[in-house]
Structures are given as structure tokens and as C-alpha cells.
């Protein structure tokens, strides 16, 4: 037990989880923006936009996240010398956020589309009847109701994103939790199982409140019909 | 209330399943009795790396590398013929567990002897003393040691001892941490980074790979000391015999041959101040 406690003096475990939370925070914002745009594409009346939305979702949803993140380093940084900032380490952090956002935008898009399906057709017809064209109708009538119906699936995407933020390790973000876990296992092979359980527990502690919150919110905010 | 009880039951059931799955490993244990009764038609399970060219590498069913050659020699000395050896993959993070659960009998997998590891496993050897070194492009003469890396981009593997050493001692280096050395090498070929770092013999193995031949060189200025030992369970009886086998291998010249054969084409010479090593006493 004493042995175990010395781990926390040597390694800053909360800081590693904080890095995952930061990755999740920024990726969630960008994924929500991009995902909403894609959902608009997919429900729009313009065939070419529908195609773009569907193509994006199918490509990114079916590409393993590890490959997207590894491409950020091996392709964007290694081959194309893409730099999102002058700070060497921050660059990888941002590339990882980019990869996480692109990937999860596909899932956000589908979650919102499932929310759109909860909005009765009559709502869209009524919006048309009072003279709203597609964008105002989507902005004022459809999307607000869709978001309220999509809270549970969006919460699931967020939970997946929190855990997937560990894949940033493949993108040279070495300050996050799974990288620190690797370091700790390398140096403290005598405590492999306790180290593993510590990180598993850490994620459970972060994820459970998110699950509870979204379940509560999805009930509270559901549109009564 | 009822809901909670179901949840508790479900958790208990899941825990029971997980625990019984863990316990399943030792059914085949206790192969090496060691001593006089050894190797009567039994097999020995040896943990090696499967993904490290020049040390332990899976070539589609057969295995090559320096670790593998030493393992074969030692197993042979212990009385096991080559067809009695069963090679098992031993990734870095699993090595201690494989030994303490009895899933392997010994491990030859670039396994550095450290005090923390001695808490849970025993070591025979060392059979090689490696040192952290740098791999650079063959035409790059600007880097002759870690001091020259200030402001340059260096690649290592996430969570490795080598990566930690750079972070602690050379904070001015831009460190890229990748899941494996293969990624480091491809980054270096693309020009994104200037050097890769880990133990010299691992770098030599990478540089000696056919696809990389002639592209990279090992700098040859090791700045750490990693004693590669043979990982054993703590209750082993084979440690002395393994040490004798290692000593014999070195005296016979088979050790030297194995190193030369596995780093051919990499322009690599091992650190001859520390090699060949004398095995430590068994605790």
C-alpha cells in the first residue's frame, strides 16, 4: 500500500487526466459545430450537400480513430510539415484535437439526425406554411427540438470521446492518461495491476457523472408530445 | 431497491467471470522443474518480443534476432531441443504478469534489470549491456550525441525508459512520442524528425532491416547502461544454470556470432567496455 502511494508522489496522475479533459473539451466543441453543419447538409433539400454529408459520415465513421490520429503525426506533421502553432508540443495537442473532432463530428451528425427524426413531420410543414425557407425552419423549428431529442445519443458520443481521448497517445500527446500509464508500468512493473485499476477508476469517475447528467437532461428537456 | 440488488448481482457475476478468466492461465504451469528432472520431453515457454527486428522478431512462424538466439542457446544448455521451445509474445507491459502467473518460464525480451522489477520477478544474466543511443540519417553528421539535439526533433516510444531519460536530462529537445519505433523510422525517413532514440542494439536492429538498409546509422555514443537480463519467476530453480549457459555461450564465441549476424548491415559495434558481461550472482 505504501508502495502504491509513492506512485502519486512520483507521477502527477490528476494532471494526466486533466489533459484528457482538455482534449475532450476542445474536441467536443469542434465536433459539435462540424457535426451540426453535417447534419444540416444531410437533411437539406440540396442533393449535392446531402451527398457531401453522407460521404463525410461514412468515411470518418468507418475509419479507425487510431489511423486518423496517426495520420495527424505521420502525414500532416511528418510529410506535409503542417504546423498549427510554433510550440512543438502544443502542435501535437492541436493535431490530436483536430483528429478527435473530425472523427466524432460524424457521430455527432448521426446523433442529431436521430434527434431530427423525433420531430414530427407536421412541424416542418407548419414551418413551411408560415413562409420559412429551409435554413430559418431548421434554425428556429427543427434543430432546437432535434437537439432536445438527441441529448441521450449526444451524451453517448461525449462519453466515447472522453475515453477515445486516450488515443491521442498515438499522436504524440505524451501528457495524457494512457501515456502516463505506460510510463508508470515501464518503471513500476511491480505494481502493474494497481496502476491499471487506478486509471480505469479515473475514467469511471469522469464518465459516470456525464452519463447521469445526460440521462437527467434528456428526461428533463424532452419535448412533451 | 430491487434495481440495486440486480445491479449488485450483475457486478458480482461479472467479477466472478473476470477473476476465473485470470485464473485460467496456470493450468499449464510448472513445466520447468529445473535440476535433474528437466526437459523430459516437455516444452519450455520463452517470452520474446515479436516486433523488434534484430532482437525478437516474428517472421511468420519462425523467430529471429539476438534475444531469440541467446534464448535458443540457453534452452539447449538446459536440455531442451529446439522443437521443445515454445515462443510466446511478451510485450513490455505484460512481462511481469506473464512470469508471476506462470504463463512463461523465462523471458528474453530486451528486459532491463531494475530494482523495481526485482520486487516481482527474478533475473539471470545480464547477457548483454545495451546503452541508450541515437539513430540518425546516414548522411547526417551534425549529431554526435544527445548534447547536439538542442532544438532538434527526436522520436522515441511512448512511456519508454528512453523517452523519460530525455525528458529528465535534455529538456531542450523536441520529443515526439510514438507507439513504436517503426513509426519513428518512417517519420525520420519523411524528414519530420532528426533522430530516434532507444537502446543501441534495438536501433542497430532497425537500421539493419532490409527496407531501411543504408538509410540510417547508429551514432555510437551510448549515454546510459541497460543490463538485459533473463526474466524468471521468483521461485525459479534455473537461474544458476542459465548463468552458466550464458557464460559458456560467451566463451564459445556463439554470443559474438549472434550479435554480428543480427546487426549485419547496420555499421554497429557494441560497447566493448561493458560487453560481453559477466552474469550477476543469483539472489
Interface residues (C-beta under 8 A of the other chain):
Chain A: X70 X73 X74 X77 X78 X79 X81 X88 X89 X92 X169 X170 X172 X174 X179 X180 X181 X182 X183 X184 X185 X186 X187 X188 X189 X190 X192 X193
Chain B: X92 X93 X95 X96 X97 X114 X116 X117 X119 X120 X121 X153 X158 X159 X160 X161 X163 X164 X174 X175 X176 X177 X178 X179 X183 X186 X187 X190 X191 X192 X193
